[in-house]
Every structure is written in C-alpha cells, then in structure tokens.
Amino acid sequence: MAINGAIPVEFDAVFPHGAYVIGEVTPEADFEQSTRENRVQKKDKTTGLPVWQVPVMDADPDARKGQRELTVKIAAEVQPVPPEQLAGTPFRPVEFTGLSVTPYVDTNGARPKQAYSLRATEMRKPSGGKAGNNGSGSQTKDAA
C-alpha cells in the first residue's frame, strides 16, 4: 500500500463531540525562510497559498490531557475568520471541511511518539446536531 501525503478524513471521525476555536488565527512561520528581522509566512507546498494556524479544543470529554488542544492548519489567500462565539461564553463552535491528517513521529520529549498533523480547506459554523455542533448555516472565509 502506498500512501503519500495527507489522508482525507471526515470531521465527525476526528471530532465526534465537536470542536471549538480557542484563540486567534495566526500565520504559520516559515522558520527556514525567516530571519530575526524578517518573519516569513509559510506557504503550502501544493497550492503555494499562505498557511494559517487555528488553535482548537476537542470537545471529547474523554480526551486526555495534552490531547484536548491542537492546531488545524488552513492554506488560504486571506486569513480565515472563525465562526461567532456562543452567547455568554468564550467558545466558538467550528466545523472543518476538507479535513486531512498526516501521521508523523514526534521526537520532542524523552521518548518519540506517534502524532498527527491536521489540515483543512476551510472552517465554518457547525451544521450538525451534536454537542458543540448546534448551529446552522455556514460561515467561511476564502480558503483553499
């Protein structure tokens, strides 16, 4: 079996309890191209579009410490805009479309471990009926 690159996955398979944006969408730095004086934004290898980082909390109540918060990357010409916050809370329910996962070995720490990088083509207000997914409609921002 030859699998090269990212593996397409459904949002519900990765986040069966939903997900929330928990911070600001930021440009991903290209550490190979950046200097101390000039920070360069990373470009997607396939599309050439700028890469943005979206900090996310997995709403799974059984997610272990260290696995609840993660980053989903989106390649887009302009900075993606997260959905609106739930009234009276700091939470922004989100659903990612065009989601893919790339497994890799994380060598940070005392022992190497299996890790996953998540990418999406866009983010929007959730359209399902699960916890954290009680919205309707769609809000996207020019995403690849």
CNS distance restraints for C-alpha pairs under 8 A (distance, minus, plus):
assign (resid   3 and name CA) (resid   7 and name CA) 7.85 0.50 0.50
assign (resid   5 and name CA) (resid 102 and name CA) 6.60 0.50 0.50
assign (resid   6 and name CA) (resid 100 and name CA) 5.70 0.50 0.50
assign (resid   6 and name CA) (resid 101 and name CA) 5.37 0.50 0.50
assign (resid   6 and name CA) (resid 102 and name CA) 4.66 0.50 0.50
assign (resid   6 and name CA) (resid 103 and name CA) 7.98 0.50 0.50
assign (resid   7 and name CA) (resid 100 and name CA) 5.20 0.50 0.50
assign (resid   7 and name CA) (resid 101 and name CA) 5.21 0.50 0.50
assign (resid   7 and name CA) (resid 102 and name CA) 6.23 0.50 0.50
assign (resid   8 and name CA) (resid  98 and name CA) 7.31 0.50 0.50
assign (resid   8 and name CA) (resid  99 and name CA) 6.04 0.50 0.50
assign (resid   8 and name CA) (resid 100 and name CA) 4.17 0.50 0.50
assign (resid   8 and name CA) (resid 101 and name CA) 6.47 0.50 0.50
assign (resid   9 and name CA) (resid  13 and name CA) 6.86 0.50 0.50
assign (resid   9 and name CA) (resid  14 and name CA) 7.40 0.50 0.50
assign (resid   9 and name CA) (resid  98 and name CA) 7.85 0.50 0.50
assign (resid   9 and name CA) (resid  99 and name CA) 5.66 0.50 0.50
assign (resid   9 and name CA) (resid 100 and name CA) 5.26 0.50 0.50
assign (resid   9 and name CA) (resid 101 and name CA) 6.88 0.50 0.50
assign (resid  10 and name CA) (resid  14 and name CA) 6.82 0.50 0.50
assign (resid  10 and name CA) (resid  97 and name CA) 7.85 0.50 0.50
assign (resid  10 and name CA) (resid  98 and name CA) 7.82 0.50 0.50
assign (resid  10 and name CA) (resid  99 and name CA) 6.36 0.50 0.50
assign (resid  10 and name CA) (resid 100 and name CA) 7.96 0.50 0.50
assign (resid  11 and name CA) (resid  15 and name CA) 5.86 0.50 0.50
assign (resid  11 and name CA) (resid  16 and name CA) 7.55 0.50 0.50
assign (resid  11 and name CA) (resid  95 and name CA) 6.92 0.50 0.50
assign (resid  11 and name CA) (resid  96 and name CA) 6.22 0.50 0.50
assign (resid  11 and name CA) (resid  97 and name CA) 6.90 0.50 0.50
assign (resid  11 and name CA) (resid  99 and name CA) 6.42 0.50 0.50
assign (resid  12 and name CA) (resid  16 and name CA) 4.55 0.50 0.50
assign (resid  12 and name CA) (resid  17 and name CA) 7.71 0.50 0.50
assign (resid  12 and name CA) (resid  18 and name CA) 7.44 0.50 0.50
assign (resid  15 and name CA) (resid  19 and name CA) 6.28 0.50 0.50
assign (resid  15 and name CA) (resid  58 and name CA) 6.45 0.50 0.50
assign (resid  15 and name CA) (resid  59 and name CA) 7.35 0.50 0.50
assign (resid  15 and name CA) (resid  60 and name CA) 7.28 0.50 0.50
assign (resid  16 and name CA) (resid  60 and name CA) 7.24 0.50 0.50
assign (resid  17 and name CA) (resid  58 and name CA) 7.49 0.50 0.50
assign (resid  17 and name CA) (resid  59 and name CA) 5.32 0.50 0.50
assign (resid  17 and name CA) (resid  60 and name CA) 5.19 0.50 0.50
assign (resid  17 and name CA) (resid 130 and name CA) 6.38 0.50 0.50
assign (resid  17 and name CA) (resid 131 and name CA) 5.95 0.50 0.50
assign (resid  17 and name CA) (resid 132 and name CA) 6.85 0.50 0.50
assign (resid  17 and name CA) (resid 133 and name CA) 7.97 0.50 0.50
assign (resid  18 and name CA) (resid  58 and name CA) 6.61 0.50 0.50
assign (resid  18 and name CA) (resid  59 and name CA) 5.39 0.50 0.50
assign (resid  18 and name CA) (resid  60 and name CA) 7.32 0.50 0.50
assign (resid  18 and name CA) (resid  93 and name CA) 7.37 0.50 0.50
assign (resid  18 and name CA) (resid  94 and name CA) 7.43 0.50 0.50
assign (resid  18 and name CA) (resid  95 and name CA) 7.42 0.50 0.50
assign (resid  18 and name CA) (resid 130 and name CA) 6.89 0.50 0.50
assign (resid  18 and name CA) (resid 131 and name CA) 6.39 0.50 0.50
assign (resid  18 and name CA) (resid 132 and name CA) 5.08 0.50 0.50
assign (resid  18 and name CA) (resid 133 and name CA) 5.86 0.50 0.50
assign (resid  19 and name CA) (resid  56 and name CA) 6.57 0.50 0.50
assign (resid  19 and name CA) (resid  57 and name CA) 5.66 0.50 0.50
assign (resid  19 and name CA) (resid  58 and name CA) 4.78 0.50 0.50
assign (resid  19 and name CA) (resid  59 and name CA) 5.22 0.50 0.50
assign (resid  19 and name CA) (resid  93 and name CA) 5.90 0.50 0.50
assign (resid  19 and name CA) (resid  94 and name CA) 5.71 0.50 0.50
assign (resid  19 and name CA) (resid  95 and name CA) 6.94 0.50 0.50
assign (resid  19 and name CA) (resid 132 and name CA) 6.51 0.50 0.50
assign (resid  19 and name CA) (resid 133 and name CA) 7.99 0.50 0.50
assign (resid  20 and name CA) (resid  56 and name CA) 5.47 0.50 0.50
assign (resid  20 and name CA) (resid  57 and name CA) 5.20 0.50 0.50
assign (resid  20 and name CA) (resid  58 and name CA) 6.75 0.50 0.50
assign (resid  20 and name CA) (resid  59 and name CA) 7.16 0.50 0.50
assign (resid  20 and name CA) (resid  91 and name CA) 6.05 0.50 0.50
assign (resid  20 and name CA) (resid  92 and name CA) 5.11 0.50 0.50
assign (resid  20 and name CA) (resid  93 and name CA) 4.40 0.50 0.50
assign (resid  20 and name CA) (resid  94 and name CA) 5.39 0.50 0.50
assign (resid  20 and name CA) (resid 132 and name CA) 7.43 0.50 0.50
assign (resid  21 and name CA) (resid  54 and name CA) 6.90 0.50 0.50
assign (resid  21 and name CA) (resid  55 and name CA) 5.83 0.50 0.50
assign (resid  21 and name CA) (resid  56 and name CA) 4.56 0.50 0.50
assign (resid  21 and name CA) (resid  57 and name CA) 6.45 0.50 0.50
assign (resid  21 and name CA) (resid  82 and name CA) 7.03 0.50 0.50
assign (resid  21 and name CA) (resid  91 and name CA) 6.83 0.50 0.50
assign (resid  21 and name CA) (resid  92 and name CA) 5.22 0.50 0.50
assign (resid  21 and name CA) (resid  93 and name CA) 6.48 0.50 0.50
assign (resid  21 and name CA) (resid  94 and name CA) 6.39 0.50 0.50
assign (resid  22 and name CA) (resid  55 and name CA) 5.71 0.50 0.50
assign (resid  22 and name CA) (resid  56 and name CA) 5.48 0.50 0.50
assign (resid  22 and name CA) (resid  57 and name CA) 6.37 0.50 0.50
assign (resid  22 and name CA) (resid  90 and name CA) 7.77 0.50 0.50
assign (resid  22 and name CA) (resid  91 and name CA) 6.69 0.50 0.50
assign (resid  22 and name CA) (resid  92 and name CA) 7.06 0.50 0.50
assign (resid  23 and name CA) (resid  54 and name CA) 7.41 0.50 0.50
assign (resid  23 and name CA) (resid  55 and name CA) 5.68 0.50 0.50
assign (resid  23 and name CA) (resid  56 and name CA) 7.62 0.50 0.50
assign (resid  24 and name CA) (resid  54 and name CA) 6.95 0.50 0.50
assign (resid  24 and name CA) (resid  55 and name CA) 7.12 0.50 0.50
assign (resid  25 and name CA) (resid  52 and name CA) 6.54 0.50 0.50
assign (resid  25 and name CA) (resid  53 and name CA) 5.61 0.50 0.50
assign (resid  25 and name CA) (resid  54 and name CA) 4.86 0.50 0.50
assign (resid  25 and name CA) (resid  55 and name CA) 7.02 0.50 0.50
assign (resid  25 and name CA) (resid  79 and name CA) 7.28 0.50 0.50
assign (resid  25 and name CA) (resid  80 and name CA) 7.07 0.50 0.50
assign (resid  25 and name CA) (resid  81 and name CA) 7.52 0.50 0.50
assign (resid  25 and name CA) (resid  82 and name CA) 7.80 0.50 0.50
assign (resid  26 and name CA) (resid  52 and name CA) 5.56 0.50 0.50
assign (resid  26 and name CA) (resid  53 and name CA) 5.27 0.50 0.50
assign (resid  26 and name CA) (resid  54 and name CA) 6.89 0.50 0.50
assign (resid  26 and name CA) (resid  79 and name CA) 7.81 0.50 0.50
assign (resid  27 and name CA) (resid  41 and name CA) 6.00 0.50 0.50
assign (resid  27 and name CA) (resid  42 and name CA) 7.59 0.50 0.50
assign (resid  27 and name CA) (resid  50 and name CA) 7.61 0.50 0.50
assign (resid  27 and name CA) (resid  51 and name CA) 6.17 0.50 0.50
assign (resid  27 and name CA) (resid  52 and name CA) 4.47 0.50 0.50
assign (resid  27 and name CA) (resid  53 and name CA) 6.03 0.50 0.50
assign (resid  27 and name CA) (resid  79 and name CA) 7.90 0.50 0.50
assign (resid  28 and name CA) (resid  41 and name CA) 5.65 0.50 0.50
assign (resid  28 and name CA) (resid  42 and name CA) 5.60 0.50 0.50
assign (resid  28 and name CA) (resid  51 and name CA) 5.72 0.50 0.50
assign (resid  28 and name CA) (resid  52 and name CA) 5.41 0.50 0.50
assign (resid  28 and name CA) (resid  53 and name CA) 5.90 0.50 0.50
assign (resid  29 and name CA) (resid  34 and name CA) 7.39 0.50 0.50
assign (resid  29 and name CA) (resid  39 and name CA) 6.75 0.50 0.50
assign (resid  29 and name CA) (resid  40 and name CA) 5.88 0.50 0.50
assign (resid  29 and name CA) (resid  41 and name CA) 4.67 0.50 0.50
assign (resid  29 and name CA) (resid  42 and name CA) 5.30 0.50 0.50
assign (resid  30 and name CA) (resid  34 and name CA) 5.90 0.50 0.50
assign (resid  30 and name CA) (resid  39 and name CA) 7.56 0.50 0.50
assign (resid  30 and name CA) (resid  40 and name CA) 5.56 0.50 0.50
assign (resid  30 and name CA) (resid  41 and name CA) 5.32 0.50 0.50
assign (resid  30 and name CA) (resid  42 and name CA) 4.27 0.50 0.50
assign (resid  30 and name CA) (resid  43 and name CA) 7.73 0.50 0.50
assign (resid  31 and name CA) (resid  35 and name CA) 7.78 0.50 0.50
assign (resid  31 and name CA) (resid  40 and name CA) 7.61 0.50 0.50
assign (resid  33 and name CA) (resid  39 and name CA) 7.84 0.50 0.50
assign (resid  33 and name CA) (resid  40 and name CA) 6.14 0.50 0.50
assign (resid  34 and name CA) (resid  38 and name CA) 5.72 0.50 0.50
assign (resid  34 and name CA) (resid  39 and name CA) 4.64 0.50 0.50
assign (resid  34 and name CA) (resid  40 and name CA) 4.88 0.50 0.50
assign (resid  35 and name CA) (resid  39 and name CA) 5.99 0.50 0.50
assign (resid  35 and name CA) (resid  40 and name CA) 7.90 0.50 0.50
assign (resid  41 and name CA) (resid  50 and name CA) 6.45 0.50 0.50
assign (resid  41 and name CA) (resid  51 and name CA) 7.07 0.50 0.50
assign (resid  42 and name CA) (resid  50 and name CA) 5.92 0.50 0.50
assign (resid  42 and name CA) (resid  51 and name CA) 5.67 0.50 0.50
assign (resid  43 and name CA) (resid  47 and name CA) 7.94 0.50 0.50
assign (resid  43 and name CA) (resid  48 and name CA) 5.23 0.50 0.50
assign (resid  43 and name CA) (resid  49 and name CA) 5.30 0.50 0.50
assign (resid  43 and name CA) (resid  50 and name CA) 4.46 0.50 0.50
assign (resid  43 and name CA) (resid  51 and name CA) 5.57 0.50 0.50
assign (resid  43 and name CA) (resid  75 and name CA) 7.66 0.50 0.50
assign (resid  44 and name CA) (resid  48 and name CA) 4.81 0.50 0.50
assign (resid  44 and name CA) (resid  49 and name CA) 5.34 0.50 0.50
assign (resid  44 and name CA) (resid  50 and name CA) 6.17 0.50 0.50
assign (resid  44 and name CA) (resid  51 and name CA) 6.01 0.50 0.50
assign (resid  44 and name CA) (resid  75 and name CA) 6.16 0.50 0.50
assign (resid  47 and name CA) (resid  75 and name CA) 7.80 0.50 0.50
assign (resid  47 and name CA) (resid 144 and name CA) 7.84 0.50 0.50
assign (resid  49 and name CA) (resid  75 and name CA) 5.48 0.50 0.50
assign (resid  49 and name CA) (resid  76 and name CA) 5.52 0.50 0.50
assign (resid  49 and name CA) (resid  77 and name CA) 5.65 0.50 0.50
assign (resid  49 and name CA) (resid 144 and name CA) 7.51 0.50 0.50
assign (resid  50 and name CA) (resid  75 and name CA) 5.50 0.50 0.50
assign (resid  50 and name CA) (resid  76 and name CA) 5.72 0.50 0.50
assign (resid  50 and name CA) (resid  77 and name CA) 5.95 0.50 0.50
assign (resid  50 and name CA) (resid  78 and name CA) 7.85 0.50 0.50
assign (resid  51 and name CA) (resid  73 and name CA) 6.50 0.50 0.50
assign (resid  51 and name CA) (resid  74 and name CA) 5.64 0.50 0.50
assign (resid  51 and name CA) (resid  75 and name CA) 4.36 0.50 0.50
assign (resid  51 and name CA) (resid  76 and name CA) 6.43 0.50 0.50
assign (resid  52 and name CA) (resid  73 and name CA) 5.53 0.50 0.50
assign (resid  52 and name CA) (resid  74 and name CA) 5.19 0.50 0.50
assign (resid  52 and name CA) (resid  75 and name CA) 6.16 0.50 0.50
assign (resid  52 and name CA) (resid  76 and name CA) 7.30 0.50 0.50
assign (resid  52 and name CA) (resid  79 and name CA) 6.81 0.50 0.50
assign (resid  52 and name CA) (resid  80 and name CA) 7.59 0.50 0.50
assign (resid  53 and name CA) (resid  71 and name CA) 6.19 0.50 0.50
assign (resid  53 and name CA) (resid  72 and name CA) 5.92 0.50 0.50
assign (resid  53 and name CA) (resid  73 and name CA) 4.66 0.50 0.50
assign (resid  53 and name CA) (resid  74 and name CA) 6.55 0.50 0.50
assign (resid  54 and name CA) (resid  71 and name CA) 5.43 0.50 0.50
assign (resid  54 and name CA) (resid  72 and name CA) 5.15 0.50 0.50
assign (resid  54 and name CA) (resid  73 and name CA) 6.10 0.50 0.50
assign (resid  54 and name CA) (resid  74 and name CA) 7.64 0.50 0.50
assign (resid  55 and name CA) (resid  69 and name CA) 7.16 0.50 0.50
assign (resid  55 and name CA) (resid  70 and name CA) 5.96 0.50 0.50
assign (resid  55 and name CA) (resid  71 and name CA) 4.63 0.50 0.50
assign (resid  55 and name CA) (resid  72 and name CA) 6.59 0.50 0.50
assign (resid  56 and name CA) (resid  69 and name CA) 5.66 0.50 0.50
assign (resid  56 and name CA) (resid  70 and name CA) 5.33 0.50 0.50
assign (resid  56 and name CA) (resid  71 and name CA) 5.74 0.50 0.50
assign (resid  56 and name CA) (resid  72 and name CA) 7.00 0.50 0.50
assign (resid  57 and name CA) (resid  68 and name CA) 5.44 0.50 0.50
assign (resid  57 and name CA) (resid  69 and name CA) 4.53 0.50 0.50
assign (resid  57 and name CA) (resid  70 and name CA) 6.43 0.50 0.50
assign (resid  58 and name CA) (resid  63 and name CA) 7.38 0.50 0.50
assign (resid  58 and name CA) (resid  67 and name CA) 7.90 0.50 0.50
assign (resid  58 and name CA) (resid  68 and name CA) 5.05 0.50 0.50
assign (resid  58 and name CA) (resid  69 and name CA) 6.34 0.50 0.50
assign (resid  58 and name CA) (resid  70 and name CA) 7.74 0.50 0.50
assign (resid  59 and name CA) (resid  63 and name CA) 7.94 0.50 0.50
assign (resid  59 and name CA) (resid  68 and name CA) 7.51 0.50 0.50
assign (resid  59 and name CA) (resid 132 and name CA) 7.23 0.50 0.50
assign (resid  60 and name CA) (resid  68 and name CA) 7.71 0.50 0.50
assign (resid  63 and name CA) (resid  67 and name CA) 6.02 0.50 0.50
assign (resid  63 and name CA) (resid  68 and name CA) 5.64 0.50 0.50
assign (resid  64 and name CA) (resid  68 and name CA) 6.45 0.50 0.50
assign (resid  71 and name CA) (resid 117 and name CA) 7.88 0.50 0.50
assign (resid  71 and name CA) (resid 118 and name CA) 7.04 0.50 0.50
assign (resid  72 and name CA) (resid 117 and name CA) 7.47 0.50 0.50
assign (resid  72 and name CA) (resid 118 and name CA) 5.01 0.50 0.50
assign (resid  72 and name CA) (resid 119 and name CA) 5.34 0.50 0.50
assign (resid  72 and name CA) (resid 120 and name CA) 6.85 0.50 0.50
assign (resid  73 and name CA) (resid 118 and name CA) 6.33 0.50 0.50
assign (resid  73 and name CA) (resid 119 and name CA) 4.62 0.50 0.50
assign (resid  73 and name CA) (resid 120 and name CA) 6.27 0.50 0.50
assign (resid  74 and name CA) (resid  80 and name CA) 7.85 0.50 0.50
assign (resid  74 and name CA) (resid 119 and name CA) 5.79 0.50 0.50
assign (resid  74 and name CA) (resid 120 and name CA) 5.24 0.50 0.50
assign (resid  74 and name CA) (resid 121 and name CA) 5.71 0.50 0.50
assign (resid  74 and name CA) (resid 122 and name CA) 6.54 0.50 0.50
assign (resid  74 and name CA) (resid 143 and name CA) 7.07 0.50 0.50
assign (resid  74 and name CA) (resid 144 and name CA) 7.45 0.50 0.50
assign (resid  75 and name CA) (resid 120 and name CA) 7.73 0.50 0.50
assign (resid  75 and name CA) (resid 121 and name CA) 6.64 0.50 0.50
assign (resid  75 and name CA) (resid 143 and name CA) 6.41 0.50 0.50
assign (resid  75 and name CA) (resid 144 and name CA) 5.52 0.50 0.50
assign (resid  76 and name CA) (resid  80 and name CA) 7.18 0.50 0.50
assign (resid  76 and name CA) (resid 121 and name CA) 7.81 0.50 0.50
assign (resid  76 and name CA) (resid 142 and name CA) 6.30 0.50 0.50
assign (resid  76 and name CA) (resid 143 and name CA) 4.34 0.50 0.50
assign (resid  76 and name CA) (resid 144 and name CA) 4.89 0.50 0.50
assign (resid  77 and name CA) (resid 142 and name CA) 6.82 0.50 0.50
assign (resid  77 and name CA) (resid 143 and name CA) 6.87 0.50 0.50
assign (resid  77 and name CA) (resid 144 and name CA) 7.45 0.50 0.50
assign (resid  78 and name CA) (resid 141 and name CA) 7.62 0.50 0.50
assign (resid  78 and name CA) (resid 142 and name CA) 6.37 0.50 0.50
assign (resid  78 and name CA) (resid 143 and name CA) 7.46 0.50 0.50
assign (resid  79 and name CA) (resid 141 and name CA) 7.53 0.50 0.50
assign (resid  80 and name CA) (resid 122 and name CA) 7.60 0.50 0.50
assign (resid  80 and name CA) (resid 123 and name CA) 7.56 0.50 0.50
assign (resid  80 and name CA) (resid 140 and name CA) 7.30 0.50 0.50
assign (resid  80 and name CA) (resid 141 and name CA) 5.07 0.50 0.50
assign (resid  80 and name CA) (resid 142 and name CA) 6.88 0.50 0.50
assign (resid  80 and name CA) (resid 143 and name CA) 6.81 0.50 0.50
assign (resid  81 and name CA) (resid 140 and name CA) 7.00 0.50 0.50
assign (resid  81 and name CA) (resid 141 and name CA) 5.88 0.50 0.50
assign (resid  82 and name CA) (resid  92 and name CA) 7.24 0.50 0.50
assign (resid  82 and name CA) (resid  94 and name CA) 7.34 0.50 0.50
assign (resid  82 and name CA) (resid 123 and name CA) 6.96 0.50 0.50
assign (resid  82 and name CA) (resid 124 and name CA) 6.99 0.50 0.50
assign (resid  82 and name CA) (resid 125 and name CA) 7.98 0.50 0.50
assign (resid  82 and name CA) (resid 139 and name CA) 7.98 0.50 0.50
assign (resid  82 and name CA) (resid 140 and name CA) 7.90 0.50 0.50
assign (resid  83 and name CA) (resid  92 and name CA) 6.03 0.50 0.50
assign (resid  83 and name CA) (resid  93 and name CA) 6.89 0.50 0.50
assign (resid  83 and name CA) (resid  94 and name CA) 6.46 0.50 0.50
assign (resid  83 and name CA) (resid 123 and name CA) 7.95 0.50 0.50
assign (resid  83 and name CA) (resid 124 and name CA) 6.03 0.50 0.50
assign (resid  83 and name CA) (resid 125 and name CA) 5.25 0.50 0.50
assign (resid  83 and name CA) (resid 139 and name CA) 6.31 0.50 0.50
assign (resid  84 and name CA) (resid  92 and name CA) 5.84 0.50 0.50
assign (resid  84 and name CA) (resid  93 and name CA) 7.85 0.50 0.50
assign (resid  84 and name CA) (resid 125 and name CA) 7.74 0.50 0.50
assign (resid  85 and name CA) (resid  89 and name CA) 6.81 0.50 0.50
assign (resid  85 and name CA) (resid  90 and name CA) 6.27 0.50 0.50
assign (resid  85 and name CA) (resid  91 and name CA) 5.38 0.50 0.50
assign (resid  85 and name CA) (resid  92 and name CA) 4.29 0.50 0.50
assign (resid  85 and name CA) (resid  93 and name CA) 7.18 0.50 0.50
assign (resid  86 and name CA) (resid  90 and name CA) 7.05 0.50 0.50
assign (resid  86 and name CA) (resid  91 and name CA) 5.79 0.50 0.50
assign (resid  86 and name CA) (resid  92 and name CA) 6.04 0.50 0.50
assign (resid  86 and name CA) (resid  93 and name CA) 7.43 0.50 0.50
assign (resid  93 and name CA) (resid 125 and name CA) 6.49 0.50 0.50
assign (resid  93 and name CA) (resid 126 and name CA) 6.51 0.50 0.50
assign (resid  93 and name CA) (resid 132 and name CA) 5.61 0.50 0.50
assign (resid  93 and name CA) (resid 133 and name CA) 6.50 0.50 0.50
assign (resid  94 and name CA) (resid 123 and name CA) 6.51 0.50 0.50
assign (resid  94 and name CA) (resid 124 and name CA) 5.76 0.50 0.50
assign (resid  94 and name CA) (resid 125 and name CA) 5.17 0.50 0.50
assign (resid  94 and name CA) (resid 126 and name CA) 5.42 0.50 0.50
assign (resid  94 and name CA) (resid 132 and name CA) 7.96 0.50 0.50
assign (resid  94 and name CA) (resid 133 and name CA) 7.52 0.50 0.50
assign (resid  95 and name CA) (resid 123 and name CA) 5.63 0.50 0.50
assign (resid  95 and name CA) (resid 124 and name CA) 5.37 0.50 0.50
assign (resid  95 and name CA) (resid 125 and name CA) 5.98 0.50 0.50
assign (resid  95 and name CA) (resid 126 and name CA) 4.89 0.50 0.50
assign (resid  95 and name CA) (resid 127 and name CA) 7.74 0.50 0.50
assign (resid  95 and name CA) (resid 133 and name CA) 7.85 0.50 0.50
assign (resid  96 and name CA) (resid 120 and name CA) 6.01 0.50 0.50
assign (resid  96 and name CA) (resid 121 and name CA) 7.45 0.50 0.50
assign (resid  96 and name CA) (resid 122 and name CA) 5.81 0.50 0.50
assign (resid  96 and name CA) (resid 123 and name CA) 4.41 0.50 0.50
assign (resid  96 and name CA) (resid 124 and name CA) 6.41 0.50 0.50
assign (resid  97 and name CA) (resid 120 and name CA) 5.87 0.50 0.50
assign (resid  97 and name CA) (resid 121 and name CA) 5.92 0.50 0.50
assign (resid  97 and name CA) (resid 122 and name CA) 5.46 0.50 0.50
assign (resid  97 and name CA) (resid 123 and name CA) 6.20 0.50 0.50
assign (resid  97 and name CA) (resid 124 and name CA) 7.86 0.50 0.50
assign (resid  98 and name CA) (resid 119 and name CA) 7.83 0.50 0.50
assign (resid  98 and name CA) (resid 120 and name CA) 4.94 0.50 0.50
assign (resid  98 and name CA) (resid 121 and name CA) 4.88 0.50 0.50
assign (resid  98 and name CA) (resid 122 and name CA) 6.85 0.50 0.50
assign (resid  99 and name CA) (resid 118 and name CA) 7.00 0.50 0.50
assign (resid  99 and name CA) (resid 119 and name CA) 5.61 0.50 0.50
assign (resid  99 and name CA) (resid 120 and name CA) 4.21 0.50 0.50
assign (resid  99 and name CA) (resid 121 and name CA) 6.73 0.50 0.50
assign (resid 100 and name CA) (resid 118 and name CA) 5.81 0.50 0.50
assign (resid 100 and name CA) (resid 119 and name CA) 5.30 0.50 0.50
assign (resid 100 and name CA) (resid 120 and name CA) 6.26 0.50 0.50
assign (resid 101 and name CA) (resid 116 and name CA) 6.24 0.50 0.50
assign (resid 101 and name CA) (resid 117 and name CA) 5.57 0.50 0.50
assign (resid 101 and name CA) (resid 118 and name CA) 4.72 0.50 0.50
assign (resid 101 and name CA) (resid 119 and name CA) 6.48 0.50 0.50
assign (resid 102 and name CA) (resid 116 and name CA) 5.49 0.50 0.50
assign (resid 102 and name CA) (resid 117 and name CA) 5.05 0.50 0.50
assign (resid 102 and name CA) (resid 118 and name CA) 6.59 0.50 0.50
assign (resid 103 and name CA) (resid 114 and name CA) 7.05 0.50 0.50
assign (resid 103 and name CA) (resid 115 and name CA) 5.79 0.50 0.50
assign (resid 103 and name CA) (resid 116 and name CA) 4.40 0.50 0.50
assign (resid 103 and name CA) (resid 117 and name CA) 6.34 0.50 0.50
assign (resid 104 and name CA) (resid 114 and name CA) 6.07 0.50 0.50
assign (resid 104 and name CA) (resid 115 and name CA) 5.38 0.50 0.50
assign (resid 104 and name CA) (resid 116 and name CA) 5.93 0.50 0.50
assign (resid 104 and name CA) (resid 117 and name CA) 7.52 0.50 0.50
assign (resid 105 and name CA) (resid 112 and name CA) 6.38 0.50 0.50
assign (resid 105 and name CA) (resid 113 and name CA) 5.62 0.50 0.50
assign (resid 105 and name CA) (resid 114 and name CA) 4.86 0.50 0.50
assign (resid 105 and name CA) (resid 115 and name CA) 5.80 0.50 0.50
assign (resid 106 and name CA) (resid 112 and name CA) 5.49 0.50 0.50
assign (resid 106 and name CA) (resid 113 and name CA) 5.29 0.50 0.50
assign (resid 106 and name CA) (resid 114 and name CA) 6.10 0.50 0.50
assign (resid 106 and name CA) (resid 115 and name CA) 5.83 0.50 0.50
assign (resid 107 and name CA) (resid 111 and name CA) 6.77 0.50 0.50
assign (resid 107 and name CA) (resid 112 and name CA) 4.44 0.50 0.50
assign (resid 107 and name CA) (resid 113 and name CA) 6.76 0.50 0.50
assign (resid 108 and name CA) (resid 112 and name CA) 6.74 0.50 0.50
assign (resid 121 and name CA) (resid 143 and name CA) 5.67 0.50 0.50
assign (resid 121 and name CA) (resid 144 and name CA) 5.15 0.50 0.50
assign (resid 122 and name CA) (resid 140 and name CA) 6.44 0.50 0.50
assign (resid 122 and name CA) (resid 141 and name CA) 7.23 0.50 0.50
assign (resid 122 and name CA) (resid 142 and name CA) 7.77 0.50 0.50
assign (resid 122 and name CA) (resid 143 and name CA) 5.12 0.50 0.50
assign (resid 122 and name CA) (resid 144 and name CA) 7.00 0.50 0.50
assign (resid 123 and name CA) (resid 139 and name CA) 7.48 0.50 0.50
assign (resid 123 and name CA) (resid 140 and name CA) 5.84 0.50 0.50
assign (resid 123 and name CA) (resid 141 and name CA) 7.71 0.50 0.50
assign (resid 124 and name CA) (resid 138 and name CA) 5.38 0.50 0.50
assign (resid 124 and name CA) (resid 139 and name CA) 4.64 0.50 0.50
assign (resid 124 and name CA) (resid 140 and name CA) 5.09 0.50 0.50
assign (resid 125 and name CA) (resid 135 and name CA) 6.39 0.50 0.50
assign (resid 125 and name CA) (resid 136 and name CA) 6.88 0.50 0.50
assign (resid 125 and name CA) (resid 137 and name CA) 6.67 0.50 0.50
assign (resid 125 and name CA) (resid 138 and name CA) 5.25 0.50 0.50
assign (resid 125 and name CA) (resid 139 and name CA) 5.62 0.50 0.50
assign (resid 125 and name CA) (resid 140 and name CA) 7.99 0.50 0.50
assign (resid 126 and name CA) (resid 132 and name CA) 7.80 0.50 0.50
assign (resid 126 and name CA) (resid 133 and name CA) 4.92 0.50 0.50
assign (resid 126 and name CA) (resid 134 and name CA) 6.65 0.50 0.50
assign (resid 126 and name CA) (resid 135 and name CA) 5.37 0.50 0.50
assign (resid 126 and name CA) (resid 136 and name CA) 6.34 0.50 0.50
assign (resid 126 and name CA) (resid 137 and name CA) 7.55 0.50 0.50
assign (resid 126 and name CA) (resid 138 and name CA) 7.31 0.50 0.50
assign (resid 127 and name CA) (resid 133 and name CA) 6.34 0.50 0.50
assign (resid 127 and name CA) (resid 134 and name CA) 6.86 0.50 0.50
assign (resid 127 and name CA) (resid 135 and name CA) 5.53 0.50 0.50
assign (resid 127 and name CA) (resid 136 and name CA) 4.67 0.50 0.50
assign (resid 127 and name CA) (resid 137 and name CA) 6.21 0.50 0.50
assign (resid 127 and name CA) (resid 138 and name CA) 7.35 0.50 0.50
assign (resid 128 and name CA) (resid 133 and name CA) 5.16 0.50 0.50
assign (resid 128 and name CA) (resid 134 and name CA) 6.12 0.50 0.50
assign (resid 128 and name CA) (resid 135 and name CA) 7.02 0.50 0.50
assign (resid 128 and name CA) (resid 136 and name CA) 7.39 0.50 0.50
assign (resid 129 and name CA) (resid 133 and name CA) 5.32 0.50 0.50
assign (resid 129 and name CA) (resid 134 and name CA) 4.96 0.50 0.50
assign (resid 129 and name CA) (resid 135 and name CA) 7.57 0.50 0.50
assign (resid 130 and name CA) (resid 134 and name CA) 6.28 0.50 0.50
